[in-house]
């Protein structure tokens, strides 16, 4: 990110953001760096910005969304190591809700047996970790909305807190992968600009998105961060060829010279 951002002039930035998300700690670092460089940021979401990417979008002065664009819930996911499945991601809110249900039902001897196999998964720090993760996500988004999108407006902190609480509500969205469209985000109070209102900008932004999508599908690239002056960071995945086993009897002279002796050949 620093490589691509370093030479960009300010004070305004258009950030085209397409990401399934990631760590809220990484999102915090990205926002801190971007806000140290630019006083006004507009985030354009041509398709999706989920989870931690939604958090980054909430640090903008405004968010540009198309009819087809969406953000996602910011409820944190916690890694729980299960005996038979190994590490699995679970919503922090769901873990807390399930523990409260266990406390209520374990008082009934008839239901206690159903909970015994599940209780060992609640390690000594798991519930505290869930509470802290939920608070971190809400606190970051509340602070960013109040400081940037609602900067100088009456009730900025309260409005930011309300939106953060709605975005982090697992009981409302039911799934971390839920798609939250433009209309719902506007009802929450986020400052949303419609991509279709400016046809020229719409064509430019979507052209960048489509070119990037084609690059992902036709090359080993898995992550691209690129700016408007030709500087880019591209992360690629190593692709190893898979040997193909042929059917049928093997040629007795395969790998041997004309005299029948073993021969090594360059690949």
Secondary structure, DSSP 8 states (H G I E B T S, - for coil): -HHHHTT---SEEEEE--B----HHHHHHHHHHHHHH-SEEEEEESSEE-THHHHHHTTSSEEEE-TT-EEE----EEEEEETTTEEEEEEHHHHHHHHHHHHHHTTSHHHHHHHHHHHTTS-TTHHHHHHHHHHHHHHHHHHHIIIIITTTSTTHHHHHHHHHHHHT-HHHH-STT-EEEHHHHHHHT--EEEGGG-HHHHHHHHHHHHHHHHHHHHSSEEEEEE-TTS-EEEEE-----------S---TTTTB-TTS-B-----
